[in-house]
Amino acid sequence: MTVPIVPGFHPDPSICRVGDTYYLANSSFEYVPGVPIRRSTDLVTWELVGHALTRPSQLPPSEGAANTGIYAPTLRHRDGLFYVVTTNILHPGQLIVTAEDPAGPWSDPVPVPGCDGIDPDLCWDDAGVCHLTWASFRPDLRGIASVPIDPATGATLAEPRLLWNGTGLAAPEGPHLYRVDGWWYLLLAEGGTERGHAITIARARAVEGPYEPAPANPILTHRSTTHPVQNTGHGDLVECADGSWALVYLGVRPRGKTPQFHVNGRETFLAGVDWVAGWPVVDEDRFPVAPADHSFTDTFPAAELHPRWVAPGAAPRTDWTGPGELVLTRALLTRALDEHWTAVARLDVSRGTAAFVVRIDERHWYGLTADGATVTATVAIGPAVHPVTTVAAGPVVSLRIRALEPPPSGPFREAAEPDLVELSVLREDDRAEVLGTFDGRYLSTEVAAGFTGRMIGVEVRDGSAVLHEFGYSTGR
């Protein structure tokens, strides 16, 4: 599969099914609200219904430092209750929240102390005992560990034990336990979340082990291939309503000349699964996914924000004074979903200074900063923050950012860059005044490092700004 089912920065997918409906959760890292939750009836088209972590009591505000916050969640359903277990990397241990409706509200967290590490998973055995499994960082318990717990209180019911640490590749993590046909199956991510990423699996008759690895491990990887989707790994299995099986997993779409660059982050992909001789065999072509149009226009008709909007470190801080009058005092961002796109923001900066940006983090961004008298195009690449062009503009401005396909170059007629990022002011005569077009590789994970992807939106630098309208369109 080359088209994601959930595009943009949506890594570490976890899936469960209730009746004929599927639910999906993803990592959110420093962005708040945290852990986006989606719903689908066909596994291919997904609706964003909300987030699991929306309140400071669930996700305490932080400084918004890149790649902190919420790491890989697991989403499960049992006895009428949805569970999300996840890691806030800024606080030791794991946390569990529950809800009767995945759209929320979700409970305050139940902490599970003494389980330092990442990527927790929940499963239940035949006796109804809940088991927490995670990639442990404890010096005396380093590897894939598991312990029975009371999910209502977070109390551990025994001493943790190590299960299986994979096939010997780097960074065994992302564990998920399943009970299938009398076997316990342990699915892992290995090889690191870069080009060597892979999915491996082992099985045992008892949850404690010993686990025997699948003879065909890894069961999914694109390492050392020319496949357009790379870094494939961190999967989660689900039994479909018809008795068949599917796998969601993360991947990236790198572009440009070697070593290539992925800019929109790790995305969620889908594959079919067949069980052959007691082992899962992945069929990447079972579910055809067509490219989608992700265009939208938000005129902010009501005070409640669409769940697409997030901010780093703490929830977006807005004051709605009427339709098309969203007053911002900090950041308001949404994910870039396409390889090529256009975004336009109409702003009033008569009471402050604001930047319309596309960013990976606070050190890697391109943007247009408006102060009521001028607009300045700026590129920030680590410590190099360079104002490129300044033009005159009034307090009410329409600003445009486009991610464009670069022209081929060189003897092999391939583009050097993953894309080109164009920054423009839209004048009253509908003319686009281009202030600069810049190499997109510097807004990639390969340059910026980390686990997130490009975000688009408004960051208030001083005072406040009014966001009248935001439009995003797929394509050029």
N, C-alpha and C positions, 0 to 999 in steps of 0.2 A: 504494500500500500504506500502511495506517495502523498496522499491528501489526508491531513489530520481530521479527526472527528471533532476535536476541540482545539482550534488553532491559537497561536500566540502563546505567551508565557503561562502555560498550564502543565506543570510537571507532576511527576509522581502520582499518576492516577490510581484511584481505588474505587471499586465498583461493587454494588450489591443489587439484588433483584427482590422486589416484593410483588407477587402476582405477575402481572404482565408488564410491570413498569420497572425500569432500571434507574439507578441513582449513582452519581459520580461525584467524587471529591478530588480536589487537587491541592498541592502545596501553595502557599501564598507568601512565605518568607516575611519581609518587613512590611508588607502592604496590609492595610486595614480598611474594611473588614477582612477577616481571615478565613481561609478554607472555603472557597466557592463550591456551591452544591448545585448540580444539574440533574435534570430529569429527562428521560427518553422512553419511548415505547418501541423503538426499532434499532437501538444501539448506534445509529448513524447520525440522527439529528437530535440536538440537545438544547434544552431550555435552561437558562440560568434562573434558579428560583430563589437564591439567597446565599447567605454565608452562615457557617456554624459559629464563628467567633465575631460578635458585633459590638460587645460592651467592654468597657475597661475592666469590669470584674472577671471577664473571660480572657482578655488579652490586654494586660497593662500597657499603657503608652511607653514607648521607648524613644531613643534619639533617632530612630529610623535608619541606623547604620545598615549599609548594604549587606544582604545575605544573612541577616540575623532573623529572629522571629520564628515563624511556624514552618517546621520541616514536615516531611512526608506524613500525611494522615492515612488512617484506614477507616473506611466507612462500612458498617455492618448493620444488620437488622435482625432482631430476635424478640419474639413475644410482644409484638406491637410497638417496639421501641427501636429507634435509630440510635446507633452509637458512632461517635467519632473519637478515635484515640489518636493523639498526635504529640509532637514535641515542640515546646517553646524553648529554643536553644539558649535563650537568655536566663532560663530557670531550670535547675536540675530536675530529673525525673520525667515522668510522662503525665499527661492529663487526659481525662475522659469527659466528654459532654454528651448529653442525650436529648432527644426530642421525639415527640409523637408524630410531628409533621416535619419533613426535612427542610421545608421553607422556614421553619422556626416557629416560635422561639426555642432556642437551645438552652439547656441548663447552664448554671455556673459550673466550672470545672471541678471534677473530683481528681485530686492529685494521687499519683502512684509514686511515692518516694522510694529511693534506693535503687532505682532502675535507670541509672544515668546512661545516656546514649541517644540514639535516634531511630526513626522509622518503626514505631510500635505497631503491633497487629493484635487483634482480638479474635479468638475463636472459642467454640464451646465443644466439649467432648460429649459422649453418649450419655453421661450421667448429668449433664447440664452444668458442669464446672467450666468456668471461663478461664482461658489461658492467655496471658500477655506474653508476646514474643517481640524481641527488639534487637537491634545491633548495639551491643553493650560496650561502653567505654570504661567500665570499672576495671582497674588494674588486675583484680583477682578473678574477673569474669569477662575477659575480652573475647568477643565473638558474637555469634547468634545465640542469645540466651532466651529462656522461657521460664515462666513461673505461673502457677495458678493464683488467681486473685478473686476478690469480691469486687465486681465493677461498680457496685453501689457505694462502697466506702473507700476503695483503693487499697484495702488491706491485702497483703500477700499471704497466701495460705500454706506456703512451703518455702524451702530454700530454692533460689533460682538455679538452673542447670544449663550447661551448654548443650546445644543440639547438633548442629552441623555447620561448619565454617566454609562450606563451598568446595570448589574444585581446585583451589590454589591460586586463583586469579586475585588481583588486588581488590580491596575494599568490599568484602562480602557485606551486604546490607539489604534493606528493603524486604525483610522476611514476611511471608504470608503462609499460614498453616491452613490446610483444608482436610476434611474427612471425606474420603471418596472410596466407596466399595470396600470398606474394611481396612483401608490403608490411611495413614497420615502422610500427606504430601507437604513438603516444605519448599516453597518457591523463593529464590533469592535473586538479587541483582549483584553482579560481579563485574570486575574489570575497571571500576571507576566510571563516572557518568560522562566520560569523554568518548573518544573514538573506539576505545576498547570495550565499551559497555556490552553486557550480555545478560541473558536470563538463564539460570540453571535451576535444577530441581532434584530433590531426593525424596525417598519414601521410607517409612518404617511401619511396623505393626503396632507399636506403642508410641504415644506422643513423646515419651522420653528418649526414644531411639532404641537401638542404633539405626542411623539413616544410611541407606545405600543410594549413591548417585545414579541418575539416569545414564544409560550407556551412550546416549546420543547428545549428552551435554556439550555445549550450551544448546538449549532448545530454541533460542532466538538470538541472533546477533547479526550485525551488518559490518563488523570490523573487517578491515582489509579487503573491502569491496568498493565498487564504484556506484553503489546504490545511492539515489538522491536523498534518501533518509538515512542519517547516521546516528550514532550514540544510542541505539535502541536498547532499552532495558527497563528495569523497575516496573514489572508487570503485575497484574492482578487478574485472577481467573474468576469467571462467573458461569454458572449453569443457566442456560436460557430457558424460557418458558416451555419450549418444545422438547427439552431434554438434551439439546446440543450444548456445546460449550464455546465460550469466547474469551479473548484476552485483550485487555487494554494495557498499553505500555507507552513509555515516552520515547520521543525521537526528536532530532533537529533536522533542519533543511539548510545545510551549508551551501554557500555560493561563492563565486569569485575564484581567483587563482589559488593554488596551493599556498598555505594549508587550508584554505577556504574558511569562511566566516559565517556563523549563524547569528542572526540579529534579533529574531523575535522570541528567543528563548526555547526551552524544551516544551514540546507540544504533545498532545495526547492522540495516539493512533489506536487502531482496532484490527484484530485478526481473529480468524476462526481457530478452533482447536478440535482435534480428533483424539480419542483415547485408543492407542494401539498397544496391545500387549501390556496394559497397565501403566502406560506412560503417555503424557500429552504430546501431541505432534502439532506444530503450529502451521496454519494455512493463512498466509498473509493476503491472499487474493479472494477470500470468501465474501467479504463485504465490500462491494464497490462504493466508493465515496466520491461524489462529484464536487468540484470546487463550488463554494457557496459565495453569495453576495452578502457581505457583512455590513453594508452601508446602513447608517442611521443618522438622524438629526434630532438633537435634544434641545428643545426650547425651554426646558425647565418649567413646565406648566403647573407644578405643584411643589410643595416643600420637600416631599420625600424623594430622595435621589433614586434613580435606577441603580440596581445592584452592580452595574458595570463600573461604577465610580469608586475609586479607592484613593488612599493617600499613604505615604510612608510614615511608619512609626506610630500613628494614631489616626482615628477616623477622620474623614474630611470635616472641616469646620466651615460651615456655610450659614448664611442668614438669607432666607427667601423672603423677599419683599413684594412678590407678585410674579405673574407669568413673565418669563424672560428676564427676571431680575434676581439672579443668584449672586449674592455678595460673598466673596472669598477673602479669607485672611491667611490662608496657607495653600497647600497644594491640592489639586483635584486632577486625578489621572485615570486613564483607561488604557487597556492593553492594545498594542498594535497587533492586528490579526492576520495581515496579508503580507505577501512579498512586496507588492506595490500598492500604494494607497495615497489618498489625499485627505488632509484634515484641515478644517477652517474653524477659527474661533473669532467671535465678535465680542470685543471687550470695551468697557469703559474704565479708564485708568485715571479719571479726574481726581480720585482720592488716594492715589498710591502709584506704585510701580509693579508691573507684573511681566512675567515671561511666558510665552507660548513655546513649549519645549517638546522635543522627543529625546528620551533619556534612557540609559541603562541604570545609572545611579547618579548620586550628587556630584561625581567627579567626571562623568562622561555624558555630555549632552550637547545638543545643538538647539539654538532657540532664537526667538525674536523678543527682545525686551522693550516694552513700551512704558514711557514715563509721563505721557500727556503732551509732550512737545516733540519727541523723537521716537524712532524705532531703531534698535541696533541689533544686527545679526551677530551672534556670538557662537564660537565653537569652544567647547571645554573638553580637553583630552588629558585626563589626569591633572598634573600641576599646571599645564599650559592652558590658560583661559584667555582667548584672543577675541576681542571685539573686531569684527571684520569691516562692516559697513554701517553707517548711520544715515538715516534720512529723516526729514521733517514729517510729522504726523500729529494729528489732533488727539484729544482725549478719548474719542470713540474710534476704534480701529478694527479692521478685519484683517486677520493674519492667517497665512496659509503655510503649511508644511506638506511637502510631497516626498514620497519614497519612489524613485524612478528607476527603471531598468537602465543600466549603464551600457554604453556601446562596446562592441567587441574591439579588442586591440591585440597587437603582438602577432607573432608568426602563426599561432594556433587559433587566432580569431576568437578568443574568449575574453570575457570581461574580467578585469583585474579586481574590481570591487564587487561586493555583494549587491550594492545598490548605490544610488546617488541621492542625497538628501537636499532638497531645494527649499530655501526659505524666502518667502515673499510677503509683501504688503499688497492687499487688494484695494485699489483706489475706487473712488465713486463712479468712475466711468467704466467699471468692470475690468480695468486693466490691471494685470499682475506686475508689480514692480519687484523683480527678482533681486534680492540682496546678496545671494550667494548660493552656490551648489557645491556640496562637499562629499568627500569619499565616505561611504557608509561603514567601512570596515572598522573605523574608530568607535563606532557604537555597536560593537559586537562583543559577545562573551569572550572570544579569543583574545581581544584586546583588553577589555575591562575586567575580565575574570568574574567568577561567581556563578550563580545558579538561576538568575532571573532573566528577563528579556526587556525589549523596548516597551516603554510606556509613553503615552502622549497626553498632554494636558497643560494646565495653567499652574504656575508657581508664583505666588505673590512674594515680591522682594521687600516691599515696604507699604505700610498702610493697608488698603483694601482695594479690591477690583470687583467690578460687576461683570459676570459672564452672561451675556444675553443669549448666545446660541453657540452650539458646538455641532459641527457636522463631520462625519467620517464616511468616506466612500472607498469601496474596493476598486483597485485598478488605478490607472494614471489619470 
